[in-house]
Amino acid sequence: MLTPLQKRFRYHFRGNRQTNVISKPEWYLAQVLMWIGNHTQFLDEKIQPILDNAGSAVNARLEFSRGLIMLVLEKLASDIPCLLYDDNLFCHLVDEVLLFERELHNVHYYPSTFANCMHILSEETCFQRWLTVERKFALQKMDSMLSSEAVWVSQYKDITDVDEMKVPDCAETFMTLLLVITDRYKNLPTASRKLQFLELQKDLVDDFRIRLTQVMKEETRASLGFRYCAILNAVNYISTVLADWADNVFFLQLQQAALEVFAENNTLSKLQLGQLASMESSVFDDMINLLERLKHDMLTRQVDHVFREVKDAAKFYKKERWLSLPSQSEQAVMSLSSSACPLLLTLRDRLLQLEQQLCFSLFKIFWQMLVEKLDVYIYQEIILANHFNEGGAAQLQFDMTRNLFPLFSHYCKRPENYFKHVKEACIVLNLNIGSALLLKDVLQSASGQLTATAALNEVGIYKLAQQDVEILLNLRTNWPNTGK
C-alpha cells in the first residue's frame, strides 16, 4: 500500500517538478495528511481485522502513518540545509511543520514516541537556527507593539467586567506572544531543548521589562498620568500571569527538569536546589521578583507624589488654632474645619483619578501605602505638634472620623482601622475629664506593663505605647486646676 504513495511523493516533491517548491512545505505536508485521512477507514475496517485475526500486534493505521512520516522526515532533512539562512522561509517551514504535527497527533492520534518532525527540528544546527529566528521575530513583534498607537490602551476598556486588570494592549499582546512560543516548543522531544526555549522566554520577559522601565523613566514627571499608570498595569499583569504559569503542569515539569540539570552541573546552592525541589520557587521567580520590584518602585513614586500634594494642601490645617476653638456645646452643629478642605479635596480627587486608572489590586496597594503615610503624618505633624482644648480635640475628631476616614469607606469596611495612630490619638484627646485623670494616674502609678496595657485597652488604645499616651494627655489643656 505504501509503495505507490512513496513513488508519487518522490515524483512530485523531488527533482525539478513544479510541485517541488522549497517555499511551499505545506504542499507535501498537506498531501501526507490527506493520504493518512483517506486511508484511515479502510485500514481500520479492512486491514486491522485481518492482522488481529492473525494474532499480530501491528496497528495498521499507525504503521501506514509511520511509513508516510518517514517520507516527510527524509524531505525535511534534504530541504532544511537550503533554508537555514533565509529567515522568512525557515520560519514558514517551522510554522507549517508545527501545524502538521498538531494535526497528526490531535486528529490522527499519531504517538509522540514514534519518529516525527520534532526530532528533525531538535537537531543541533536546525534547533539553534530556530531559536535565533524565534528570538528575532519576537523582538520585531515587541518593537511593533510598543510603537503602535494603541500601545497603552486596553482593548477591553469599554467592557467593565472584562477590564478588571486594565491591561494595556502591549502587555496583552506580549503575553500572547509568550503563550504562542510555549505552544510551539511544548512538543519538543527532550527537556533540555524545552529548557533552552524557556530561557528564551525569560530573556524576552527581561527585555520587555527593560523597555517598560525606559518608557516609565520618561514618564516620571507625570507619575499620576495615564501612560505611567498603564505601564504599572502592564508590569502587574505580566507578573500575575507568570505567577499563574508557574503552577501550570508543563512549567512544573520543566522545573523538575531544570532541577536535574542544575544538580548535575552544581550551578545552584543547596538552598536554591531545595527551594526548587520543594516547589517554593518557580522557573519564573527571577523575572517575577524583578517585575515586583519595579511595581513597588512605581507605586512608591505615585504614593510619594500624592503624599507631597496632600502635605502641601494640609499646611493651613497644621496651623489651625486647636488651642482656642469653641467647645462642642457652644456650636449648634459641628462642621468640617475650613482649613481641612484643600487636604480632603486633593485626597479625594487623587483617589478617584487613580481608582479609574489603576487595576483593583494595584489601587488597593496604593491607597493602603498612602494611608500608612497619612496616618503617621497627621499624628506626628498635626497632633503631636499642637495643644488641644476641649473644642480643638472635638473638632479634630470630627474632621477625622466624619470626613477623612469616610473618604476610604468605599475601599474597605472599617477605614479607621488603617488610621490607628490618629484614631487612638483622638480617643485620648477626647476622653472626658474624669476618665483622662484616672488614666493619667494609672499610667503614672502603674506597677507593671500589664496594668498599663489593660488600662489602655479599656479605653480602646491598642496601637499607641504608654509613653505616647502620656505625651498626648499632656497635649490637653482642659485639665482642672488641681495641678494634674
Secondary structure by P-SEA (a helix, b strand, c coil): caaaaaaaaaacccccccccccccaaaaaaaaaaaaaaaaaaaacccaaaaaaacccccaaaaaaaaaaaaaaaaaaaccccccccaaaaaaaaaaaaaaaaaacccccccccccccccccccaaaaaaaaaaaaaaaaaaaaaaaacccccccccccccccccccccaaaaaaaaaaaaaaaaccccccaaaaaaaaaaaaaaaaaaaaaaaaaaaaaccccccaaaaaaaaaaaaaaaaaaaaaacaaaaaaaaaaaaaaaaaccccaaaaaaaaacccccaaaaaaaaaaaaaaaaaaaaaaaaaaaaaaacccccccccccccccccccccccccaaaaaaaaaaaaaaaaacccaaaaaaaaaaaaaaaaaaaaccccccccccaaaaaaaaaaaccccccccccccccccccaaaaaaaaaaaaccaaaaaaaaaaaaacccaaaaaaaaaaaccccccaaaaaaaaaaccccccccc
